[in-house]
Amino acid sequence: MQSSIQVVEQRPGSTRRSPDVVARSPQRDALDLLEQFGSTVTIQRDRQIHGQGEPADACYRVLSGCVREVKLMEDGRRQIGEFLLPGDLFGFDALETHDFAAEAVTEAVLRRYPRRMVEALAESHLALARRLRDLTAASLRTTHVLLLLLGRKTACERIASFLLEMAERLPQGHGGMLGLPMSRTDMADHLGLTIETVCRVLAHLRREDIILVDRAGVRIRDRIALEQIACEPRH
């Protein structure tokens, strides 16, 4: 997939904060330290941010839009590991190379940080080092959740869990409508299903009056029923 990155702002040494940093509470996040060498880039829809196996020379924060992390197999099949939404970060837990490619699902605006500068700053700031450690732990927890979902849940349970996750992460529009940025094919490749199965389960949930599906997105009409179907593990 061809890369298409437009640099909107690239001023190393600038102390200007990204929009999401300005909008947050006055309490300072250790990650704000990275803004001194961050740059803002715009990625067009379906364009690649970095490739699978490429050197991990940058980290990113999503300001707007949606990003997918993709792993391709030799025969062309793909697994979408995670969907990244505004406020999410990626690339911080990579080693020498990226295990997954990153692609823009929609037009995405990102904050980009040079990896070598992040690592150098973390060596001298304990709070930042701890914050990056927490990010790595959170990423590992997300991986464990996906392993459970793919390894034990039925197709209906996977889709119910996915819709509940998106309800927590996406802003709700008019009437509680969720504007899912990803396609049915993306959902299938994330949940380890076929697109036919995804469409069939969504149609079933709609017939049961548990969700409403239209061009605007999905609305959860019976959350309790959806939670029962999702069969989430006990904590």
C-alpha positions as CSV (number, residue, x, y, z in Angstrom):
1,M,0.0,0.0,0.0
2,Q,1.4,3.4,-1.0
3,S,2.4,5.8,1.7
4,S,0.9,9.3,1.6
5,I,1.9,11.6,4.4
6,Q,1.4,15.4,4.4
7,V,3.4,17.3,7.0
8,V,1.4,20.2,8.2
9,E,3.8,21.3,10.9
10,Q,7.3,20.2,11.5
11,R,9.3,22.5,13.8
12,P,11.7,20.6,16.0
13,G,12.1,22.5,19.2
14,S,8.7,24.1,19.0
15,T,6.8,24.1,22.3
16,R,3.4,24.4,20.6
17,R,1.0,21.8,21.9
18,S,-1.2,19.5,19.8
19,P,-5.0,20.1,19.8
20,D,-5.7,17.2,22.1
21,V,-3.2,18.3,24.6
22,V,-4.7,21.8,24.8
23,A,-8.2,20.3,25.3
24,R,-7.2,18.2,28.3
25,S,-7.4,19.1,31.9
26,P,-4.7,21.4,33.4
27,Q,-3.0,18.4,35.0
28,R,0.1,17.8,32.9
29,D,0.6,14.4,31.3
30,A,4.2,13.2,31.1
31,L,3.7,12.6,27.4
32,D,3.3,16.4,26.9
33,L,7.1,16.5,27.2
34,L,7.2,15.0,23.7
35,E,5.5,18.0,22.1
36,Q,8.7,19.9,22.0
37,F,9.8,17.8,19.0
38,G,6.4,16.6,17.7
39,S,5.2,17.4,14.2
40,T,1.6,17.1,12.8
41,V,1.0,15.0,9.7
42,T,-2.1,14.2,7.7
43,I,-2.7,10.8,6.1
44,Q,-5.2,10.3,3.4
45,R,-7.8,7.5,3.6
46,D,-6.5,4.0,2.9
47,R,-2.9,5.3,2.8
48,Q,-0.1,3.7,4.7
49,I,1.6,5.4,7.7
50,H,4.4,2.8,8.1
51,G,4.8,-0.7,6.7
52,Q,5.1,-4.1,8.3
53,G,8.7,-4.8,9.0
54,E,9.9,-1.2,8.5
55,P,12.3,0.4,11.0
56,A,10.4,1.7,14.0
57,D,11.9,5.2,13.8
58,A,8.7,7.2,14.8
59,C,5.8,7.0,17.3
60,Y,2.4,8.6,16.8
61,R,-0.6,10.0,18.6
62,V,-4.0,10.1,16.8
63,L,-5.5,13.6,16.8
64,S,-8.5,12.8,14.5
65,G,-9.7,10.0,12.2
66,C,-9.2,6.3,12.6
67,V,-6.1,4.1,12.0
68,R,-5.9,0.3,11.7
69,E,-2.9,-1.9,12.6
70,V,-2.6,-4.6,9.9
71,K,-0.6,-7.9,9.7
72,L,-0.4,-9.5,6.2
73,M,0.2,-13.2,5.6
74,E,2.1,-14.6,2.7
75,D,-1.1,-15.6,0.9
76,G,-2.6,-12.1,1.2
77,R,-4.9,-12.7,4.2
78,R,-4.7,-10.0,6.8
79,Q,-5.4,-9.6,10.5
80,I,-6.3,-6.2,11.9
81,G,-4.9,-6.1,15.4
82,E,-6.4,-2.8,16.6
83,F,-8.4,0.2,15.6
84,L,-6.8,3.5,16.9
85,L,-9.0,6.5,17.5
86,P,-8.4,10.1,18.6
87,G,-6.3,10.1,21.8
88,D,-4.7,6.7,21.1
89,L,-1.0,6.2,20.7
90,F,0.9,3.7,18.7
91,G,4.5,2.8,17.8
92,F,5.8,3.4,21.4
93,D,5.9,-0.4,22.1
94,A,7.7,-1.4,18.9
95,L,11.2,-2.8,19.0
96,E,13.6,-2.4,16.1
97,T,10.9,-2.8,13.4
98,H,7.1,-2.6,13.2
99,D,5.4,-6.0,13.5
100,F,2.2,-4.5,12.1
101,A,1.7,-2.0,9.3
102,A,-0.4,1.1,10.2
103,E,-3.0,2.5,7.7
104,A,-5.5,5.3,7.8
105,V,-9.1,4.0,7.8
106,T,-10.3,7.6,7.2
107,E,-8.3,10.7,6.7
108,A,-6.3,10.9,9.9
109,V,-4.3,13.7,11.5
110,L,-1.5,12.4,13.6
111,R,1.2,13.8,15.9
112,R,4.6,12.3,15.0
113,Y,7.5,11.9,17.4
114,P,11.0,10.7,16.3
115,R,11.7,7.5,18.2
116,R,15.4,8.3,19.1
117,M,14.3,11.5,20.7
118,V,11.6,9.8,22.7
119,E,14.0,7.2,24.0
120,A,16.6,9.9,24.8
121,L,14.1,12.0,26.7
122,A,12.8,8.9,28.6
123,E,16.3,8.2,29.9
124,S,16.4,11.5,31.7
125,H,12.7,11.8,32.8
126,L,11.4,9.2,35.2
127,A,7.8,10.2,34.8
128,L,7.9,9.8,31.0
129,A,9.6,6.5,31.3
130,R,6.8,5.3,33.7
131,R,4.2,6.6,31.3
132,L,5.7,4.7,28.4
133,R,5.9,1.6,30.5
134,D,2.1,2.0,31.3
135,L,1.4,2.3,27.5
136,T,3.2,-0.9,26.9
137,A,1.3,-2.7,29.6
138,A,-2.0,-1.4,28.3
139,S,-1.1,-2.6,24.8
140,L,-0.3,-6.0,26.2
141,R,-3.7,-6.1,27.9
142,T,-5.5,-5.2,24.7
143,T,-3.6,-8.1,23.0
144,H,-4.8,-10.5,25.8
145,V,-8.4,-9.4,25.3
146,L,-8.1,-10.0,21.5
147,L,-6.6,-13.5,22.1
148,L,-9.6,-14.4,24.3
149,L,-12.1,-13.0,21.7
150,L,-10.5,-14.9,18.8
151,G,-9.8,-18.1,20.7
152,R,-13.0,-18.7,22.6
153,K,-15.9,-16.5,21.5
154,T,-18.5,-17.3,18.9
155,A,-19.1,-15.1,15.9
156,C,-22.1,-13.5,17.6
157,E,-20.2,-13.0,20.9
158,R,-17.3,-11.3,19.0
159,I,-19.5,-8.8,17.2
160,A,-21.4,-8.0,20.4
161,S,-18.1,-7.4,22.2
162,F,-16.9,-5.2,19.3
163,L,-20.0,-3.1,19.3
164,L,-19.8,-2.6,23.1
165,E,-16.1,-1.6,22.8
166,M,-16.9,0.9,20.0
167,A,-19.8,2.3,22.2
168,E,-17.2,3.1,24.9
169,R,-14.6,4.6,22.5
170,L,-16.6,6.5,19.9
171,P,-18.6,9.6,20.4
172,Q,-22.4,9.1,20.0
173,G,-24.2,11.1,17.4
174,H,-27.9,12.1,17.3
175,G,-30.1,9.5,19.0
176,G,-27.1,7.6,20.3
177,M,-25.9,6.6,16.8
178,L,-22.4,5.3,16.5
179,G,-20.7,6.3,13.2
180,L,-18.4,3.3,12.7
181,P,-15.5,4.5,10.6
182,M,-14.4,1.0,9.6
183,S,-15.9,-1.1,6.9
184,R,-17.6,-4.5,7.3
185,T,-14.5,-6.0,5.8
186,D,-12.3,-4.3,8.4
187,M,-14.5,-5.7,11.1
188,A,-14.3,-9.2,9.7
189,D,-10.5,-9.0,9.5
190,H,-10.3,-7.8,13.1
191,L,-12.6,-10.4,14.5
192,G,-11.3,-13.3,12.5
193,L,-14.6,-13.7,10.6
194,T,-15.8,-13.5,7.0
195,I,-17.6,-10.4,5.8
196,E,-20.7,-12.7,5.1
197,T,-20.7,-13.7,8.8
198,V,-20.4,-10.1,10.0
199,C,-23.3,-9.1,7.8
200,R,-25.4,-12.1,8.9
201,V,-24.9,-11.5,12.6
202,L,-25.6,-7.8,12.3
203,A,-28.8,-8.6,10.5
204,H,-29.7,-11.1,13.2
205,L,-29.1,-8.5,16.0
206,R,-31.2,-6.0,14.0
207,R,-34.1,-8.5,13.7
208,E,-34.0,-9.1,17.4
209,D,-34.3,-5.3,17.9
210,I,-31.0,-5.3,19.8
211,I,-29.4,-2.8,17.4
212,L,-30.5,-0.4,14.7
213,V,-28.3,-0.3,11.6
214,D,-28.5,2.3,8.8
215,R,-26.2,4.4,6.6
216,A,-25.4,6.7,9.6
217,G,-24.0,3.8,11.6
218,V,-25.2,1.5,14.4
219,R,-27.3,2.3,17.5
220,I,-27.5,0.0,20.4
221,R,-31.2,-0.3,21.4
222,D,-30.9,-3.1,24.0
223,R,-27.5,-2.8,25.8
224,I,-28.4,-5.4,28.4
225,A,-29.2,-8.0,25.8
226,L,-26.0,-7.1,23.9
227,E,-23.9,-7.5,27.0
228,Q,-25.4,-10.9,27.7
229,I,-24.6,-12.0,24.1
230,A,-21.0,-10.7,24.5
231,C,-20.4,-13.0,27.4
232,E,-17.6,-10.8,28.9
233,P,-15.3,-12.6,31.3
234,R,-15.7,-12.0,35.0
235,H,-13.1,-9.8,36.7
